[in-house]
Amino acid sequence: MTTIPPYPQGKDLLAGKIVVVTAAAGTGIGSAVAARCLEEGASVVISDWHERRLGEKLDELATEHGDRVHAIPCDVTEESQIAELISGAVGQFGRIDVMINNAGLGGSASIVDMDDAEWNRVLDITLNGTFRATRAALRQFIAQGGGGAVVNNASVVGWRAQAEQAHYAAAKAGVMALTRCAAVDVADHGIRVNAVAPSLAMHPFLAKVTSEELLSELEQREVFGRAAQPWEVANVMVFLASEYASYLTGEVLSVSSQHP
């Protein structure tokens, strides 16, 4: 097992940018990418459906970053709430430059036992929610005169089969396809749409809902012998949001050390 590298210092990769992040409360990738964007000089609007955790995350981030961070509750299954998220971000900071779609829902069930409600809930949050938020952000970017970047959170299970993950895998494969097609639709506006596909990023919620046996098996598939830290995935999302990725659009970058 390789050791976890030092946490990197910010380099102002997003200086002056206005970033919106969904599902940013708690301790996962969304929270990590919100922090990384702030450390890279952006002003950030965090959102989540869980208002108490969202408020706690706002307090935590504002301690260091002050009024460069703002919070707006949002359930990505509700189009009206996404519209309020975008309009609220614009009202707070004057515009948006980056939309990071992190909201998603997993679960474990064999397809022979899965009911329609399980399937539909995972698809509605993970795929449809990403569609709704991407569409709203793209409309805002175009209204602002073009430019901007969308970064979606997909998963390697969109490419690789895993037992009891048919709903999640289908949703994440859909996020990948949505990313590629949306990128083509808005290229003439100078807007970039990309995604990351993490394999395994360890955080307390994942540890809570996943058995130790499965986590151990997944870690053994990684050539580094460990899960990624959420901030290691966030670093790649920051890169895609930044001008360093100016010629990347419609791409899905695997954030993984997984071998076949």
LOVOFI-259909 format. One record per residue (C-alpha): residue number from 1; residue in one letter; x, y, z. Coordinates in steps of 0.02 Angstrom, whole numbers, plus 50000, padded with zeros to 5 digits. Example, Ala and Ser with C-alpha at 12.3 -4.5 7.8 and 13.67 -1.06 7.14 Angstrom:
- 1, A, 50615, 49775, 50390
- 2, S, 50684, 49947, 50357
END
This chain:
- 1, M, 50000, 50000, 50000
- 2, T, 50068, 50170, 49952
- 3, T, 50063, 50312, 50076
- 4, I, 49942, 50456, 50053
- 5, P, 50034, 50603, 49975
- 6, P, 50040, 50774, 50059
- 7, Y, 49888, 50884, 50038
- 8, P, 49930, 51010, 49901
- 9, Q, 49933, 51197, 49924
- 10, G, 49822, 51304, 49814
- 11, K, 49897, 51386, 49659
- 12, D, 49754, 51506, 49615
- 13, L, 49699, 51394, 49471
- 14, L, 49522, 51461, 49491
- 15, A, 49560, 51638, 49548
- 16, G, 49408, 51749, 49522
- 17, K, 49295, 51607, 49464
- 18, I, 49119, 51578, 49532
- 19, V, 49088, 51393, 49562
- 20, V, 48928, 51300, 49607
- 21, V, 48942, 51126, 49685
- 22, T, 48798, 51006, 49715
- 23, A, 48795, 50879, 49858
- 24, A, 48933, 50975, 49946
- 25, A, 48887, 50941, 50127
- 26, G, 48963, 50799, 50227
- 27, T, 49135, 50725, 50200
- 28, G, 49136, 50658, 50023
- 29, I, 49196, 50717, 49853
- 30, G, 49076, 50865, 49846
- 31, S, 49138, 50935, 50009
- 32, A, 49318, 50906, 49956
- 33, V, 49297, 50993, 49788
- 34, A, 49212, 51142, 49869
- 35, A, 49361, 51162, 49985
- 36, R, 49487, 51139, 49844
- 37, C, 49398, 51270, 49736
- 38, L, 49405, 51395, 49879
- 39, E, 49589, 51355, 49907
- 40, E, 49617, 51386, 49721
- 41, G, 49545, 51561, 49734
- 42, A, 49364, 51536, 49681
- 43, S, 49206, 51597, 49765
- 44, V, 49093, 51446, 49792
- 45, V, 48908, 51413, 49813
- 46, I, 48882, 51247, 49901
- 47, S, 48716, 51156, 49895
- 48, D, 48640, 50998, 49965
- 49, W, 48466, 50933, 50006
- 50, H, 48514, 50907, 50190
- 51, E, 48499, 51082, 50262
- 52, R, 48577, 51048, 50432
- 53, R, 48734, 50968, 50360
- 54, L, 48741, 51106, 50229
- 55, G, 48738, 51238, 50365
- 56, E, 48875, 51149, 50461
- 57, K, 48983, 51140, 50304
- 58, L, 48954, 51325, 50269
- 59, D, 49009, 51370, 50446
- 60, E, 49165, 51262, 50428
- 61, L, 49217, 51335, 50260
- 62, A, 49172, 51514, 50305
- 63, T, 49289, 51507, 50455
- 64, E, 49434, 51510, 50334
- 65, H, 49360, 51585, 50176
- 66, G, 49232, 51709, 50240
- 67, D, 49105, 51778, 50118
- 68, R, 49184, 51688, 49970
- 69, V, 49072, 51540, 50015
- 70, H, 48883, 51540, 50012
- 71, A, 48755, 51401, 50037
- 72, I, 48588, 51366, 49950
- 73, P, 48486, 51209, 49988
- 74, C, 48441, 51109, 49833
- 75, D, 48360, 50942, 49794
- 76, V, 48418, 50897, 49618
- 77, T, 48259, 50797, 49586
- 78, E, 48163, 50962, 49586
- 79, E, 48188, 51071, 49432
- 80, S, 48122, 51224, 49525
- 81, Q, 48254, 51204, 49662
- 82, I, 48393, 51192, 49533
- 83, A, 48328, 51352, 49453
- 84, E, 48333, 51435, 49624
- 85, L, 48510, 51372, 49652
- 86, I, 48573, 51451, 49490
- 87, S, 48477, 51613, 49512
- 88, G, 48532, 51622, 49694
- 89, A, 48714, 51599, 49646
- 90, V, 48700, 51735, 49515
- 91, G, 48612, 51848, 49639
- 92, Q, 48752, 51822, 49765
- 93, F, 48903, 51836, 49651
- 94, G, 48839, 51912, 49487
- 95, R, 48870, 51761, 49375
- 96, I, 48930, 51580, 49376
- 97, D, 49084, 51513, 49288
- 98, V, 49088, 51329, 49340
- 99, M, 48954, 51200, 49379
- 100, I, 49012, 51045, 49472
- 101, N, 48879, 50909, 49474
- 102, N, 48921, 50792, 49615
- 103, A, 48748, 50736, 49673
- 104, G, 48720, 50550, 49657
- 105, L, 48644, 50401, 49747
- 106, G, 48704, 50223, 49753
- 107, G, 48644, 50062, 49832
- 108, S, 48666, 49875, 49816
- 109, A, 48536, 49757, 49744
- 110, S, 48536, 49615, 49621
- 111, I, 48439, 49661, 49466
- 112, V, 48324, 49511, 49495
- 113, D, 48274, 49583, 49664
- 114, M, 48276, 49769, 49619
- 115, D, 48106, 49852, 49611
- 116, D, 48056, 50001, 49504
- 117, A, 48065, 50121, 49651
- 118, E, 48248, 50079, 49685
- 119, W, 48293, 50093, 49501
- 120, N, 48200, 50256, 49475
- 121, R, 48269, 50342, 49631
- 122, V, 48450, 50307, 49585
- 123, L, 48421, 50361, 49405
- 124, D, 48324, 50517, 49454
- 125, I, 48457, 50583, 49572
- 126, T, 48614, 50524, 49485
- 127, L, 48572, 50545, 49300
- 128, N, 48417, 50655, 49290
- 129, G, 48484, 50770, 49426
- 130, T, 48646, 50792, 49330
- 131, F, 48546, 50828, 49172
- 132, R, 48437, 50958, 49258
- 133, A, 48585, 51048, 49338
- 134, T, 48689, 51040, 49180
- 135, R, 48547, 51112, 49076
- 136, A, 48517, 51254, 49199
- 137, A, 48701, 51298, 49207
- 138, L, 48721, 51294, 49018
- 139, R, 48573, 51409, 48995
- 140, Q, 48652, 51530, 49119
- 141, F, 48822, 51522, 49033
- 142, I, 48741, 51561, 48866
- 143, A, 48641, 51705, 48941
- 144, Q, 48805, 51775, 49008
- 145, G, 48879, 51775, 48833
- 146, G, 48962, 51604, 48830
- 147, G, 49111, 51523, 48911
- 148, G, 49108, 51422, 49069
- 149, A, 49137, 51242, 49120
- 150, V, 49033, 51097, 49183
- 151, V, 49117, 50954, 49278
- 152, N, 49013, 50799, 49311
- 153, N, 49050, 50658, 49432
- 154, A, 49033, 50489, 49346
- 155, S, 49112, 50323, 49401
- 156, V, 49217, 50183, 49332
- 157, V, 49065, 50071, 49352
- 158, G, 48997, 50162, 49200
- 159, W, 49128, 50061, 49106
- 160, R, 49157, 49908, 49216
- 161, A, 49030, 49782, 49277
- 162, Q, 49005, 49760, 49464
- 163, A, 48880, 49648, 49551
- 164, E, 48722, 49727, 49621
- 165, Q, 48759, 49895, 49537
- 166, A, 48647, 49890, 49382
- 167, H, 48552, 50048, 49430
- 168, Y, 48706, 50148, 49482
- 169, A, 48810, 50087, 49334
- 170, A, 48672, 50130, 49212
- 171, A, 48654, 50303, 49288
- 172, K, 48841, 50338, 49284
- 173, A, 48857, 50273, 49105
- 174, G, 48716, 50394, 49065
- 175, V, 48813, 50536, 49147
- 176, M, 48960, 50495, 49033
- 177, A, 48851, 50497, 48877
- 178, L, 48764, 50656, 48934
- 179, T, 48934, 50738, 48959
- 180, R, 48994, 50695, 48784
- 181, C, 48834, 50749, 48696
- 182, A, 48811, 50909, 48797
- 183, A, 48990, 50958, 48755
- 184, V, 48951, 50950, 48569
- 185, D, 48790, 51048, 48590
- 186, V, 48874, 51198, 48673
- 187, A, 49047, 51199, 48596
- 188, D, 49002, 51347, 48486
- 189, H, 48971, 51448, 48645
- 190, G, 49146, 51415, 48710
- 191, I, 49078, 51307, 48851
- 192, R, 49169, 51149, 48906
- 193, V, 49082, 50995, 48979
- 194, N, 49188, 50856, 49055
- 195, A, 49176, 50722, 49189
- 196, V, 49281, 50622, 49309
- 197, A, 49259, 50436, 49339
- 198, P, 49328, 50388, 49510
- 199, S, 49353, 50207, 49556
- 200, L, 49359, 50210, 49746
- 201, A, 49367, 50366, 49855
- 202, M, 49361, 50333, 50042
- 203, H, 49256, 50440, 50159
- 204, P, 49156, 50403, 50317
- 205, F, 48986, 50385, 50231
- 206, L, 49055, 50255, 50109
- 207, A, 49132, 50160, 50253
- 208, K, 48963, 50164, 50343
- 209, V, 48862, 50092, 50199
- 210, T, 48990, 49969, 50128
- 211, S, 49049, 49808, 50208
- 212, E, 49230, 49791, 50261
- 213, E, 49244, 49639, 50149
- 214, L, 49190, 49733, 49993
- 215, L, 49299, 49883, 50034
- 216, S, 49449, 49769, 50056
- 217, E, 49413, 49684, 49891
- 218, L, 49397, 49851, 49800
- 219, E, 49558, 49916, 49878
- 220, Q, 49650, 49760, 49820
- 221, R, 49600, 49801, 49640
- 222, E, 49693, 49966, 49653
- 223, V, 49877, 49954, 49606
- 224, F, 49916, 50081, 49743
- 225, G, 49833, 49964, 49866
- 226, R, 49722, 50099, 49939
- 227, A, 49570, 50203, 49902
- 228, A, 49589, 50382, 49840
- 229, Q, 49562, 50522, 49962
- 230, P, 49412, 50630, 49910
- 231, W, 49530, 50778, 49882
- 232, E, 49629, 50675, 49756
- 233, V, 49472, 50662, 49650
- 234, A, 49433, 50846, 49684
- 235, N, 49604, 50895, 49615
- 236, V, 49558, 50823, 49446
- 237, M, 49389, 50911, 49449
- 238, V, 49479, 51075, 49486
- 239, F, 49594, 51043, 49338
- 240, L, 49445, 51015, 49223
- 241, A, 49364, 51175, 49288
- 242, S, 49521, 51275, 49259
- 243, E, 49598, 51354, 49105
- 244, Y, 49730, 51218, 49108
- 245, A, 49596, 51108, 49028
- 246, S, 49550, 51236, 48895
- 247, Y, 49556, 51110, 48752
- 248, L, 49464, 50969, 48842
- 249, T, 49278, 50946, 48814
- 250, G, 49168, 50792, 48806
- 251, E, 49301, 50694, 48901
- 252, V, 49282, 50575, 49047
- 253, L, 49443, 50561, 49148
- 254, S, 49466, 50405, 49253
- 255, V, 49529, 50446, 49428
- 256, S, 49587, 50272, 49467
- 257, S, 49734, 50158, 49497
- 258, Q, 49623, 50007, 49463
- 259, H, 49690, 49864, 49359
- 260, P, 49580, 49742, 49261
END
